[in-house]
């Protein structure tokens, strides 16, 4: 019975995650005029991205002329704004073998007047330049074309209260120079109250809203409401915004956010091999991504243009979309309430388990120690897999290495996922059967690979020491309370970690607190239904939680890996920990199948990682 439920719940979680990660079906050109159509937008993508069009090139001037004509045809009376290139932009042009003499950034600005010119305007923004070696179908011909299609749909819906400013910036690829010129010099800059920016880092995948202006509670409420009408629904969470603020990356929206403007930044980052690549052609572009990013931009812009007030800066919201269907949002302080409820539910489950099975506190401590082992092992094993995939093991510090790893990223993600699965299987049962030295041997081998291929890393060494200590110092579990102790120990660890993040960065705590709370409620339910796990019904809460929450966590893990996995593959360790927490009570109690599957999964991870080197 456990084998069936164990496998079925994990397969269901994976299936749900894969289904959620799909892009929506692109709508045809025959779609009603008031809706966004990827097929209509692709007509502009095909023209803009027929060839590379970096600043200063003949193709760049032709794209500029084309966009002026398109805005004129839409009735926006476009104008051009010139601005000086920054020293960093000039240096980049010269470093790439070009001549920056006489070059300027040339923004294209179009205005669709609203009924009340006194109201703050809304800007739709994307850049129309590309890097020298790429047609830039995704980055950012998609953004430009999506804005043109969105403007057409907005006009078809009738007049708006607010003025719409269309801003096609130049020289974004060089140093965001076009956006800087607009927001520092253009006469309309002070009239704008909200900005929607469209970007891409790749050629496919669901479009995610990954950045907002400061104090985004009202912005998120608007986004949640507007994207209910978007094809494919919302795709965003507070963790993405929190992490992005810590990164050195920047887009045109960075300039707007620095001016404390409200708004959102949209991008898709799937098919990463197409980023700044000759392969970023209209034919290779995922039209479902065009549909998703354009539909979100249209609905958000239309909502703001017709709103009586624009979002104001208050506090940052805690939020996340649920399978692209809707957004759950709450104030940061609510995280403490969720933590308290989770602790109470865990205490109730422990009380029920103690009366039914004689659960001891030491068993819960062992379960929490197992979770710490998994987190530490994820850092070591993840770094080893990354080093095997090459070309380096340390932080990416050059453009060539960055683009090489981007091309290998999908294969690397599969390898890391298999490695995390192996650790989950080892934790749930295989680690006990492998013995202390077997688990320690896996960690030592991973550390040796990471150090030999990627060089010495102090964090990896620290994680190795922790994992080894927990492997060799783990006492033999008692069968009578092993299941409850392992389950509750993992829940306690997740809630403790969630409390720490809640104190330090409440925007990001939901990723731990929401699953921790649901796992605690599932454990409490099991304590009521059958604490001895003697029936199918007693395992039902864990099955449902694993399938639903596990699927949601896999979606979050996919986003985390695409964002930071290249540098820190161990960042998906907390995702693996929470999946282990959910599935722990379903694990078979005996037999050698789990350790065999764990070994096979780890071996396959190594093979896939080595195979990633075959990717050009």
Secondary structure, 3 states (H helix, E strand, C coil): CHHHHHHHHHHHHHHHHHHHCCCCCCCCCCCCCCCCCHHHHHHHHHHHCCCCCCCCCHHHHHHHHHHHHHHHHCCCCCEEEEEECCHHHHHHHHHCCCCCCCCEEEEEEEEECCCCCCCCEEEEEEECCCCCCCCCHHHHHHHHHHHHHHHHHHHHCCCCCCCEEEEEECCHHHHCHHHHHHHHHCHHHHHEEEEEEEEECCCECCCEEEEECCCCHHHHHHHHHHHHHCCCCCCEEHHHHHHHHHCCCCCHHHHHHHCCCEEEEEEECECHHHCCCCCCCCCCCCHHHHHHHHHHHHHHHHHHHCCCCCCCCCCCCEEEEECCCEEEEECCCHHHHHHHHHHHHHHHHHHHHHHHHCCCHHHHHHHHHHHHHHHHHHHHHHHHHHHHHCCCCCCCCCHHHHHHHHHHHHHHHHHHHHHHHHHHHHHHHHHHHHCHHHHHHHHHHHHHHHHHHHCCCHHHHHHHHHHHHHHHCCCCCCCCCHHHHHHHHHHHHHHHHHHHHHHHCCCCCHHHHHHHHHHHHHHHHHHHHHCCCCCHHHHHHHHHHHHHHHHHHHHHHHHHHHHHCCCCHHHHHHHHHHHHHHHHHHCCCCCCHHHHHHHHHHHHHHHHHHHHHHCC
